[in-house]
Amino acid sequence: MIDIKLLRENPELVKENIKKKFQEEKLHLVDEVLELDEKVRAVKTEGDNLRAERNKISKEIGALMGQGKKDEAEKAKAHVGEINDRLTHIEEETRNLAEEVKTRMQKIPQIIDESVPLGKDDSENVENDRYGDPVVPDYEVPYHVDIMESFDGIELDAARETSGSGFYYLKGDIARLQSAILSYARDFMIDRGFEYHIPPFMIRSDVVTGVMSFAEMENMMYKIEGEDLYLIGTSEHSMIGKYINTITPEENMPLAMTSYSPCFRKEVGAHGIEERGVYRIHQFEKQEMVVICKPEDSKDWFVKLWQNTVDFFRSLEIPVRTLECCSGDLADLKVKSLDVEAFSPRQNKYFEVGSCSNLGDAQARRLNIKLRGKDGTYLAHTLNNTVVAPPRMLIAFLENLLQEDGSVKIPKPLQMYMGGMEKIVPKK
């Protein structure tokens, strides 16, 4: 959510930003907010004037009573009553107008960074760099579920019976491999100075609307029936929500955190959930990075965060590339975003395994997350990035480390989490 002062002072800049995001249908919101904002300020001014008049009359009432002018005092009291009635109406009108302004402001996208490439959708994202040499082996690389089944490591039919499409059972070496990857990711980030957290897996609606746009909320979040609670789609939601309505001394910045959680997503508009596959699913686990920092530091932290993910995947011998997300592919709260994609030898192309985002002060403004400096308080900046999100990451891992005999190599950093195993061997 942008600063309303910016919208008042430079509405054309806000409109130009909306056009850059190819959301022309939202242009009317700017004019509506300006009109409503004028009404809010006019009503507030009327209220201030009435309060001043009420205070003046209240003082006069005492004087009139002291002079024995009871009738005049009673008339003054009646007028004070009329003022109080009007003030009650003004307060309600102010709340209603302010809510209308807020509703529209939350739909106006954040001002994107000047470095963001312009484009309508993810097909126009721009490749930045590649890390590691992608290799397509001479032997066949099977579909990822077939690889997992060769290790007797996945059951999809049973999951459909218990839960429906988009769920899975992992077991044996494959389940152990997923846990090992998450444990390694945890320690990888701790070694880089991030504080480890396991947050709540449910959050209230005021946190949900603080960390994401309405469109994302509708497409992602599962609501708990009869409760003001939602299952989280990523631990970033809980971690940023932890600081709602707080003021932190700027000398404590940055807050660099890494958090584990299961994640739950409806995946509305995802063109269906695969019957045989774990690329797009309703439930998965993830290790996340979350940073709260001073505004002037957020650009540097953005680079550090995505570089951590690249380094993590390369430590496991998985080739990756980075893609700069274009303007039309940015969620409304994001200032800048970069995707990390892993190479798929089976498809001979890259696919997304993580996303790094700088949200500027958007979440901080919605959740009232402030820092205190020598000149007063100001809004923090927030960032987040995926360290690793299996089982999607398992696809890249299994395809890239599959050997010709059907075994899967375990890279050295992961071996201690796999009981010293250097490879896993198929059972079928």
Solvent accessible surface area in square Angstrom, and as a share of the most:
residue,aa,sasa,rsa
1,M,27,0.12
2,I,6,0.03
3,D,46,0.24
4,I,41,0.21
5,K,122,0.52
6,L,54,0.27
7,L,0,0.00
8,R,83,0.30
9,E,143,0.64
10,N,64,0.33
11,P,33,0.21
12,E,114,0.51
13,L,74,0.37
14,V,0,0.00
15,K,38,0.16
16,E,81,0.37
17,N,5,0.03
18,I,0,0.00
19,K,93,0.39
20,K,75,0.32
21,K,5,0.02
22,F,80,0.33
23,Q,31,0.14
24,E,89,0.40
25,E,119,0.53
26,K,38,0.16
27,L,41,0.20
28,H,98,0.44
29,L,11,0.05
30,V,0,0.00
31,D,74,0.38
32,E,55,0.25
33,V,0,0.00
34,L,47,0.23
35,E,103,0.46
36,L,18,0.09
37,D,6,0.03
38,E,100,0.45
39,K,97,0.41
40,V,13,0.08
41,R,105,0.38
42,A,63,0.49
43,V,14,0.08
44,K,103,0.44
45,T,75,0.44
46,E,62,0.28
47,G,0,0.00
48,D,87,0.45
49,N,94,0.48
50,L,27,0.14
51,R,80,0.29
52,A,61,0.47
53,E,65,0.29
54,R,70,0.26
55,N,84,0.43
56,K,131,0.55
57,I,18,0.09
58,S,55,0.36
59,K,161,0.68
60,E,77,0.34
61,I,22,0.11
62,G,48,0.46
63,A,52,0.41
64,L,31,0.15
65,M,90,0.40
66,G,70,0.67
67,Q,112,0.50
68,G,62,0.60
69,K,89,0.38
70,K,129,0.55
71,D,108,0.56
72,E,89,0.40
73,A,0,0.00
74,E,78,0.35
75,K,147,0.62
76,A,17,0.13
77,K,89,0.38
78,A,61,0.47
79,H,71,0.32
80,V,23,0.13
81,G,30,0.29
82,E,109,0.49
83,I,4,0.02
84,N,58,0.30
85,D,103,0.53
86,R,81,0.30
87,L,6,0.03
88,T,87,0.51
89,H,98,0.44
90,I,3,0.01
91,E,78,0.35
92,E,89,0.40
93,E,55,0.25
94,T,24,0.14
95,R,153,0.56
96,N,82,0.42
97,L,18,0.09
98,A,47,0.36
99,E,101,0.45
100,E,70,0.31
101,V,16,0.09
102,K,96,0.41
103,T,50,0.29
104,R,59,0.22
105,M,7,0.03
106,Q,13,0.06
107,K,85,0.36
108,I,3,0.01
109,P,0,0.00
110,Q,12,0.05
111,I,47,0.24
112,I,16,0.08
113,D,20,0.10
114,E,167,0.75
115,S,66,0.42
116,V,9,0.05
117,P,31,0.20
118,L,107,0.53
119,G,2,0.02
120,K,130,0.55
121,D,69,0.35
122,D,93,0.48
123,S,93,0.60
124,E,81,0.36
125,N,25,0.13
126,V,70,0.40
127,E,66,0.30
128,N,78,0.40
129,D,73,0.38
130,R,118,0.43
131,Y,51,0.19
132,G,27,0.26
133,D,120,0.62
134,P,52,0.33
135,V,98,0.56
136,V,79,0.46
137,P,32,0.20
138,D,155,0.81
139,Y,65,0.25
140,E,143,0.64
141,V,12,0.07
142,P,43,0.27
143,Y,46,0.17
144,H,6,0.03
145,V,0,0.00
146,D,59,0.31
147,I,3,0.02
148,M,0,0.00
149,E,65,0.29
150,S,28,0.18
151,F,2,0.01
152,D,54,0.28
153,G,0,0.00
154,I,9,0.05
155,E,68,0.31
156,L,15,0.08
157,D,99,0.51
158,A,37,0.28
159,A,2,0.01
160,R,70,0.26
161,E,153,0.68
162,T,93,0.54
163,S,63,0.41
164,G,25,0.24
165,S,41,0.26
166,G,6,0.06
167,F,50,0.21
168,Y,34,0.13
169,Y,98,0.37
170,L,32,0.16
171,K,68,0.29
172,G,47,0.45
173,D,31,0.16
174,I,0,0.00
175,A,30,0.24
176,R,109,0.40
177,L,0,0.00
178,Q,10,0.05
179,S,66,0.42
180,A,4,0.03
181,I,0,0.00
182,L,15,0.08
183,S,30,0.19
184,Y,23,0.09
185,A,0,0.00
186,R,73,0.27
187,D,41,0.21
188,F,24,0.10
189,M,0,0.00
190,I,74,0.37
191,D,122,0.63
192,R,104,0.38
193,G,62,0.59
194,F,11,0.05
195,E,110,0.50
196,Y,74,0.28
197,H,32,0.14
198,I,110,0.56
199,P,13,0.08
200,P,90,0.57
201,F,71,0.30
202,M,86,0.38
203,I,14,0.07
204,R,146,0.53
205,S,37,0.24
206,D,72,0.37
207,V,16,0.09
208,V,0,0.00
209,T,33,0.19
210,G,2,0.02
211,V,5,0.03
212,M,5,0.02
213,S,8,0.05
214,F,68,0.28
215,A,65,0.51
216,E,50,0.23
217,M,33,0.15
218,E,118,0.53
219,N,68,0.35
220,M,32,0.14
221,M,6,0.03
222,Y,67,0.25
223,K,110,0.47
224,I,48,0.24
225,E,170,0.76
226,G,79,0.76
227,E,90,0.40
228,D,70,0.36
229,L,51,0.25
230,Y,22,0.08
231,L,36,0.18
232,I,0,0.00
233,G,0,0.00
234,T,8,0.05
235,S,1,0.01
236,E,15,0.07
237,H,7,0.03
238,S,8,0.05
239,M,3,0.01
240,I,0,0.00
241,G,8,0.08
242,K,111,0.47
243,Y,31,0.12
244,I,49,0.25
245,N,105,0.54
246,T,45,0.26
247,I,79,0.40
248,T,21,0.12
249,P,47,0.30
250,E,48,0.22
251,E,140,0.63
252,N,78,0.40
253,M,23,0.10
254,P,60,0.38
255,L,39,0.19
256,A,19,0.15
257,M,4,0.02
258,T,0,0.00
259,S,0,0.00
260,Y,44,0.17
261,S,0,0.00
262,P,25,0.15
263,C,0,0.00
264,F,42,0.17
265,R,57,0.21
266,K,68,0.29
267,E,37,0.16
268,V,84,0.48
269,G,66,0.64
270,A,13,0.10
271,H,185,0.83
272,G,54,0.52
273,I,37,0.19
274,E,65,0.29
275,E,96,0.43
276,R,102,0.37
277,G,4,0.04
278,V,0,0.00
279,Y,57,0.22
280,R,78,0.28
281,I,9,0.04
282,H,27,0.12
283,Q,73,0.33
284,F,24,0.10
285,E,46,0.21
286,K,13,0.06
287,Q,1,0.00
288,E,3,0.01
289,M,0,0.00
290,V,0,0.00
291,V,0,0.00
292,I,2,0.01
293,C,0,0.00
294,K,53,0.23
295,P,44,0.27
296,E,124,0.55
297,D,47,0.24
298,S,3,0.02
299,K,125,0.53
300,D,92,0.48
301,W,34,0.12
302,F,7,0.03
303,V,76,0.44
304,K,102,0.43
305,L,0,0.00
306,W,34,0.12
307,Q,60,0.27
308,N,12,0.06
309,T,0,0.00
310,V,1,0.01
311,D,40,0.21
312,F,0,0.00
313,F,0,0.00
314,R,87,0.32
315,S,37,0.24
316,L,0,0.00
317,E,76,0.34
318,I,0,0.00
319,P,10,0.06
320,V,0,0.00
321,R,47,0.17
322,T,0,0.00
323,L,17,0.08
324,E,17,0.07
325,C,5,0.03
326,C,0,0.00
327,S,0,0.00
328,G,27,0.26
329,D,53,0.27
330,L,7,0.04
331,A,26,0.20
332,D,18,0.10
333,L,3,0.01
334,K,42,0.18
335,V,22,0.13
336,K,34,0.14
337,S,2,0.02
338,L,2,0.01
339,D,14,0.07
340,V,0,0.00
341,E,19,0.08
342,A,0,0.00
343,F,6,0.03
344,S,0,0.00
345,P,5,0.03
346,R,98,0.36
347,Q,78,0.35
348,N,103,0.53
349,K,107,0.45
350,Y,20,0.07
351,F,18,0.07
352,E,61,0.27
353,V,7,0.04
354,G,4,0.03
355,S,29,0.18
356,C,0,0.00
357,S,1,0.01
358,N,7,0.04
359,L,6,0.03
360,G,3,0.03
361,D,30,0.15
362,A,0,0.00
363,Q,1,0.00
364,A,0,0.00
365,R,61,0.22
366,R,34,0.12
367,L,3,0.01
368,N,62,0.32
369,I,3,0.01
370,K,63,0.27
371,L,1,0.01
372,R,117,0.43
373,G,16,0.16
374,K,195,0.83
375,D,138,0.72
376,G,34,0.33
377,T,65,0.38
378,Y,68,0.26
379,L,33,0.16
380,A,0,0.00
381,H,34,0.15
382,T,0,0.00
383,L,0,0.00
384,N,14,0.07
385,N,0,0.00
386,T,11,0.06
387,V,0,0.00
388,V,0,0.00
389,A,14,0.11
390,P,0,0.00
391,P,0,0.00
392,R,48,0.17
393,M,1,0.00
394,L,0,0.00
395,I,7,0.03
396,A,0,0.00
397,F,0,0.00
398,L,0,0.00
399,E,4,0.02
400,N,33,0.17
401,L,6,0.03
402,L,13,0.06
403,Q,68,0.30
404,E,135,0.61
405,D,103,0.53
406,G,22,0.21
407,S,3,0.02
408,V,0,0.00
409,K,80,0.34
410,I,1,0.00
411,P,1,0.01
412,K,161,0.68
413,P,50,0.31
414,L,0,0.00
415,Q,37,0.17
416,M,148,0.66
417,Y,46,0.18
418,M,0,0.00
419,G,60,0.58
420,G,49,0.47
421,M,55,0.24
422,E,121,0.54
423,K,102,0.43
424,I,0,0.00
425,V,86,0.49
426,P,35,0.22
427,K,138,0.58
428,K,165,0.70
